[in-house]
Amino acid sequence: MPVKRVQIEESDKALYTQFDNFLSDKNKEIRKLSSGDIIEGTIVDILPSSIVVDVGYKSEGIVADKELKSDLVDVTKLKIGDKIFVYVVKPENDEGGLVLSIKRTEQASQWMNLEKSMRDNLVVEATVIEANNGGVICDLGGGIRGFIPTMQLDAARVYVNGTRTVGKDISSRVQRRLSSLIGEKISTRIAELNREKNKIILSEKMFLQGRDLESREATLRKVKEGDVLHGEVSGIAPFGIFVNAAGLEGLVHLSELSWDKVEKIENFYTIGSKVDVMVIGVYDGGRRIAYSVKRLLEDPWSKAISKFKVGDIVDGVVQRVVDFGAFVRIGDGLNGLIHISEISDKLVRNPRDFVQEGQEVKVRILSISETERHLGLSLKAVAEGDDFKPRNTYKPRNKKEEVEEVETVETSKEVVAEPEVAEETEAEKVEVESPKADTQDEKIEEPKSEAKAVAVVEDKGEESKVDLDTALAEELESDK
């Protein structure tokens, strides 16, 4: 009996030694798995609707049904013994089995690629598969979808002539254009990515802007106010056009498009139109650029006024009658003021008793001011003959009169004397100097810098807004 006991102890000792050797062999360690792991395994069995994979876990894993689908792996060509990467769905289900997926391996790999694309600001190709009121839904591969909001699409894809518009029936027209994009591939960049929420926001605008990023930075380093650049129209809005010049996108405000009044921008420009622009403002480190087209054109007022001189008697047509006088057009693009004191030798209480709108009159030119773009005219001086003496009658009696004069000039379809500034009242545009000691003349101050006058841009529409007024306000404050 004692001999038998010794044999059992020796057998146990050998068993323990064998067990210790097994545990110390790292190749035979049981793997620790977590949901979301991507691991390599070996196919050990292929069933009609599933495959069995050995991944070195305590049990073999099963890839079944829809988890077999993949754009990268042809499941029908798999065979026993093949190595394959699988995604761990659950390390242990209710029955203790390991649940694996081939489909999610592709998806996880695509998520990692997308995360890298966002970090490195890489281009992501997206295929439009659905459209709704807010934008388009795109397939990014691997069963992952992304969303491009309407505002992040190229305006030329969504709006007629690339002009962003608002109003009745606009939504239905936009929806039709968005639906027409289904099936198209769009180059984008990732604006937002949240894997936990399965959310990806894409932007075609970021791609278009980034396409010229290097060119933009190079241009920004050397560009200065007054430089002339060649570019093309990248967007059209009710308040002006956006121009991309050497990768530097900026705004040409409505008041800087032409010396003449511009009624409809679409009559002059379309998306892609080539245009030369002058840089008139660089703000916020180059994030906001103000351009001008009209400053590269000859001022028609200067050309037109060169035909006349002080003392000339010319024909004109009364355009508007106001309390302090009458505005008369004497040629293309030329409007002058007959001050109330120059209407008649008689006492004039109401200019409308002497002249009417549309009336043809002969007037004498009293004064010409190219700096103020002002033309002084007289009715009563026509009869002075050789006794005529030049004089300046530009004497608005109060600020209201000055405002009315500016309004008359700006609302006419002739040359506009003052730049238009969005969302300002006419009274805000005009400042009155105190009368000088040796003269009763008053004048309207022009903005100290035309660039500043054009810098304020605000879209009255609901969908877009260009906020340049901060830079303008700071500069005007510093000038004071």
Buried (B, 14 or more C-beta within 10 A) or exposed (E): EEEEEEEEEEEEEEEEEEEEEEEEEEEEEEEEBEEEBBBEBBBEEEEEEBBBBBBBBEEBBBBBEEBBEBEEBEBEEBEEEEEBBBBBBBBEEEEEBBBBBBBBBBBBBBBEBBEEBBEEEEEBEBBBEBBEEEBBBBBBBBBBBBBBBBBBBBBBBBBBBBBBBEEEEBEEEBBEBBEEBEEEEBBBBBBEBEEEEEEBBBBBBBBBBBBBEEBBEBBBEEBEEEBEBEBEBBBBBBBBBBBBBBBBBBBBBBBBBBBBBBEEBEEBBBBEBEBBBBBBBBBEEBEBBBBBBBBEEEBBBEEBBEEBEEEEBBEBEBBBBBBBBBBBBBBEBBBBBBBBBBBBEEEBEEBEEBBEEEEEBEBBBBBBEEEBBBBBBBBBBBEEEEEBEBBBBBBBEEBBBBBBBBBBBBEBEBBBBBBBBBEEEBEEBBEBEEEEEEEEBBBBEBBEBBBBBBBBBBBEBEBBEBEBBEBBEEBBEEEE
